[in-house]
Amino acid sequence: MKKLTIATRTSQLALWQAYHVKARIESSYPEIEVVLNEIVSNGDKVLDKPLALIGGKGHFTKELEDEMLAGNADIAVHSLKDVPTYIPEGLELVAVTTRQDQSDLFLSHKYKTLEDLPQGAVVGTTSLRRRMQLLQKRPDLKVKDLRGNVNTRLRKLSEGQYDAIILAFIGLDRLDLIKDIPYTDKLSLDMMIPPMGQAALGIEIVSGKEKVREIAMSLNDEDTFICTQIERDFISKIGAGCSAPVACNAVKNGDEITFRVMLGFPDGSNIMQEKIVVNVSESKMLGQKLAQRMIDNGALVLLQDAEK
């Protein structure tokens, strides 16, 4: 194999991720030329409404997958949180890179922390997951939609359209944008549970290409793969899409895995929440088992009502 083509979105963060993977492959396989196929996804085109209102799944992955199936790319690099649990026939999600800091970050030009926000303050986020958790803890806040790329969101904050916004720490850190914000505060995983797959990259390949599989597997981190598979199993079983008000996060610490999940209404009401700690040896079906327990307690009806 002389050439490998990576499908990637064209956003600043997606390109950072793709070039990061490109550099790692070139380091391990110097004889292979690695090129990028840059694609504008539907999620990058629709910026005037929340993704939860667009319908469907795979807003940031479908166009990349179409290019792979058409023979125009060998692998795709995704933010794993954007990858639906259903993978199209002919493609496989085979590797997950080492997960970095999964925290969400509070950003403001006026207030030091979430606790410092006055009653009625305007907080920007388009994530139903964040909205749910914010309003559960601070029902007095006014949560306002926030779309656009990272720089657009930060500009809206600096213009005073919001008193604060909440973004994933890892994206801001990779693009070196945190230093420009007067006040930032990293939120704990208990305070703001991340979405499935946050802070890890998913490597998707075309099935049947063994050299491509070998290259992709060289990028895999086994601990991260175990934890994110628990999260993906949970989301798959409970039937929640990328935009649903669902948070789930598995963290490995030594021989133990801590798994946190929460779902409910976007207004912070009707919350179902679980936190469980198990030995790694008992974790294989953890995501499915916890999803089934919540389904038995009415989670599916709750999610259907939340969607309405």
C-alpha positions in Angstrom: 0.0 0.0 0.0 1.5 3.3 -1.1 -1.2 5.8 -0.3 -3.9 6.2 2.4 -6.7 8.7 2.2 -8.3 10.0 5.3 -11.9 11.5 5.1 -12.4 14.4 7.5 -14.7 17.3 8.1 -13.5 20.8 7.3 -14.0 22.4 10.6 -10.8 23.7 12.4 -11.1 21.1 15.1 -11.8 18.2 12.7 -8.7 19.2 10.6 -6.6 19.3 13.8 -7.8 15.8 14.5 -7.1 14.5 11.0 -3.6 16.0 10.8 -2.9 14.5 14.3 -3.8 11.0 13.0 -2.0 11.7 9.7 1.2 12.5 11.6 0.9 9.3 13.8 0.4 7.1 10.7 3.3 8.7 8.9 5.5 8.1 11.9 4.6 4.4 12.1 4.4 3.8 8.3 6.9 6.2 6.6 6.6 4.4 3.3 2.9 5.3 3.0 1.7 8.7 1.7 -1.2 10.0 3.7 -3.6 12.5 2.2 -6.8 14.2 3.4 -10.2 14.2 1.7 -11.9 17.3 3.2 -15.7 17.1 3.2 -18.4 19.5 4.5 -20.9 17.5 6.6 -24.6 18.3 7.0 -24.0 19.2 10.6 -21.6 21.9 9.4 -24.0 23.3 6.9 -27.1 23.6 9.2 -26.2 26.4 11.6 -29.6 28.1 12.2 -31.2 25.5 14.4 -30.3 22.9 17.0 -29.3 19.5 15.7 -32.0 17.9 17.9 -34.6 19.6 15.7 -33.1 18.5 12.4 -33.9 14.8 12.8 -32.0 11.7 11.9 -28.5 10.7 13.1 -25.0 11.0 11.8 -25.1 14.7 11.1 -21.3 14.8 11.2 -20.4 11.4 9.8 -22.7 10.4 6.9 -21.0 12.4 4.1 -17.6 11.0 5.2 -19.0 7.4 5.2 -20.5 8.0 1.7 -17.1 9.0 0.5 -15.5 5.8 1.9 -18.2 3.6 0.4 -17.7 5.3 -2.9 -14.0 4.4 -2.8 -12.7 8.0 -2.2 -11.2 7.4 1.2 -9.8 4.5 3.2 -10.5 5.7 6.7 -12.4 8.4 8.4 -11.4 10.3 11.6 -14.4 11.3 13.7 -15.0 12.8 17.1 -16.3 9.6 18.7 -19.1 11.5 20.4 -20.5 12.2 16.9 -20.5 8.6 15.7 -23.9 6.9 15.8 -23.9 3.4 17.4 -25.2 2.0 14.0 -22.3 1.7 11.5 -23.4 1.2 7.8 -22.7 -2.1 6.1 -19.3 -2.2 4.5 -17.7 0.0 7.2 -16.3 -0.7 10.6 -15.4 1.4 13.7 -12.2 -0.5 14.6 -10.1 1.8 16.7 -10.4 4.5 19.4 -7.5 6.8 20.2 -6.4 7.5 23.8 -9.0 9.6 25.5 -7.9 12.9 26.9 -9.6 15.3 29.3 -13.4 14.7 29.0 -14.5 17.7 31.0 -16.9 20.5 29.9 -15.6 24.0 30.5 -17.5 27.1 31.8 -16.4 30.2 30.0 -17.3 33.8 30.7 -16.1 37.4 30.4 -17.9 38.5 33.6 -18.2 35.6 36.1 -15.6 33.3 37.5 -17.7 30.1 38.0 -21.1 28.7 37.3 -22.0 29.3 41.0 -21.2 33.0 40.6 -23.8 33.5 37.9 -26.7 35.7 39.1 -30.3 34.6 38.9 -31.6 34.7 35.3 -28.2 34.8 33.7 -28.0 33.7 30.0 -25.9 30.6 29.4 -25.2 29.4 25.8 -25.3 25.8 24.7 -27.2 23.8 22.1 -26.6 20.5 23.8 -29.7 19.1 25.4 -27.4 17.0 27.7 -25.8 20.2 29.0 -29.1 22.0 29.2 -30.7 19.2 31.2 -27.8 19.2 33.7 -27.5 23.0 34.0 -31.2 23.5 34.7 -31.3 20.6 37.1 -28.7 22.4 39.3 -29.7 26.0 38.4 -33.3 26.2 37.3 -33.1 30.0 37.5 -30.8 30.2 34.5 -31.9 31.1 31.0 -30.3 28.7 28.6 -30.1 30.0 25.0 -29.1 28.0 21.9 -25.5 28.4 20.6 -24.5 27.1 17.2 -21.6 27.7 14.9 -17.9 26.7 15.0 -15.8 27.2 18.1 -14.6 30.7 17.0 -18.1 31.8 16.2 -19.3 30.7 19.7 -16.5 32.5 21.4 -17.2 35.6 19.4 -20.8 35.6 20.5 -19.7 35.3 24.1 -17.3 38.2 23.8 -20.0 40.3 22.2 -22.1 39.9 25.3 -24.9 37.8 23.7 -24.3 35.4 26.7 -23.2 35.7 30.3 -21.4 32.4 29.9 -21.2 29.4 27.6 -20.3 25.8 28.1 -18.0 23.9 25.7 -15.9 20.8 25.7 -12.5 21.5 27.2 -10.6 19.3 24.8 -11.5 21.1 21.6 -10.6 24.5 23.1 -7.4 23.1 24.4 -6.4 21.5 21.1 -6.9 24.8 19.3 -5.2 26.8 22.1 -8.2 29.1 22.6 -8.6 29.0 26.4 -6.0 31.7 27.1 -8.1 34.3 25.4 -11.1 33.9 27.8 -11.0 36.0 31.1 -12.7 33.4 33.2 -12.8 29.6 32.7 -13.7 26.8 35.1 -13.5 23.1 34.4 -16.6 21.2 35.5 -16.2 17.9 37.3 -17.6 14.7 35.8 -20.1 14.5 38.7 -21.3 18.0 38.1 -21.5 17.7 34.3 -21.5 14.2 32.9 -20.1 14.1 29.3 -21.7 12.5 26.3 -20.8 9.1 24.9 -17.3 9.2 23.5 -16.2 12.7 24.4 -12.5 13.5 24.0 -11.7 10.4 22.0 -11.3 9.9 18.2 -13.0 7.1 16.4 -11.2 5.5 13.4 -13.7 4.1 10.9 -12.5 1.9 8.0 -13.7 0.3 4.8 -14.3 -3.4 5.6 -12.0 -6.0 3.9 -8.9 -4.0 3.7 -6.4 -5.8 6.0 -3.6 -3.3 5.7 -5.9 -0.4 6.5 -7.2 -2.4 9.5 -3.6 -2.9 10.7 -2.9 0.8 10.3 -6.1 1.8 12.1 -5.4 -0.6 15.0 -2.0 0.9 15.5 -3.9 4.0 16.7 -6.1 2.1 19.2 -6.0 2.5 23.0 -7.4 -0.6 24.7 -8.6 1.1 27.9 -10.3 3.9 26.0 -11.9 1.3 23.7 -13.3 -0.6 26.7 -14.8 2.5 28.3 -16.3 4.0 25.2 -17.7 0.6 24.2 -19.6 0.6 27.5 -21.0 4.0 26.7 -21.9 3.0 23.1 -23.6 -0.2 24.3 -25.7 1.9 26.7 -26.7 4.4 24.1 -27.5 1.7 21.6 -29.6 -0.3 24.0 -31.6 2.7 25.2 -32.0 4.0 21.7 -30.8 7.5 22.2 -29.3 9.5 19.3 -26.4 12.0 19.5 -28.8 14.9 20.3 -30.9 13.3 23.0 -30.8 14.6 26.6 -28.6 11.7 27.7 -25.2 11.7 29.5 -23.1 8.7 29.9 -19.5 8.3 30.9 -17.2 5.4 31.8 -13.8 6.0 33.5 -11.2 3.3 34.2 -9.1 3.8 37.3 -6.8 0.8 38.1 -9.0 -2.3 38.1 -12.2 -0.4 38.5 -14.6 1.3 36.1 -16.9 4.0 37.2 -20.0 4.4 35.0 -22.2 7.5 35.3 -25.4 8.0 33.4 -28.2 10.5 33.4 -31.3 11.2 31.2 -34.3 13.4 31.6 -36.2 16.4 30.2 -34.1 19.2 28.7 -35.6 21.6 31.3 -33.9 19.6 34.1 -36.9 17.8 35.3 -37.8 14.1 35.4 -34.2 13.1 35.9 -33.1 9.4 36.0 -29.5 9.0 37.2 -27.2 6.2 38.1 -23.5 5.8 39.2 -22.0 2.3 39.4 -18.5 1.1 40.1 -17.5 -2.4 39.0 -14.3 -4.4 38.4 -13.0 -4.3 34.9 -13.5 -8.1 34.7 -17.3 -7.6 35.2 -17.6 -4.6 32.8 -18.2 -6.3 29.4 -22.0 -6.0 29.5 -22.2 -3.1 31.9 -23.6 -0.6 29.3 -26.4 -3.0 28.2 -27.2 -4.1 31.8 -27.6 -0.5 33.1 -29.6 0.5 30.1 -32.0 -2.4 30.7 -32.3 -1.5 34.3 -33.3 2.1 33.4 -35.6 0.8 30.6 -37.3 -1.3 33.3 -37.8 1.8 35.3 -39.4 3.7 32.5 -36.5 5.3 30.6 -38.0 4.8 27.1 -41.2 6.5 27.9 -39.3 9.3 29.6 -37.1 9.8 26.5 -40.2 9.8 24.2 -41.8 12.4 26.4 -38.6 14.4 26.4 -38.5 14.4 22.6 -42.0 15.8 22.4 
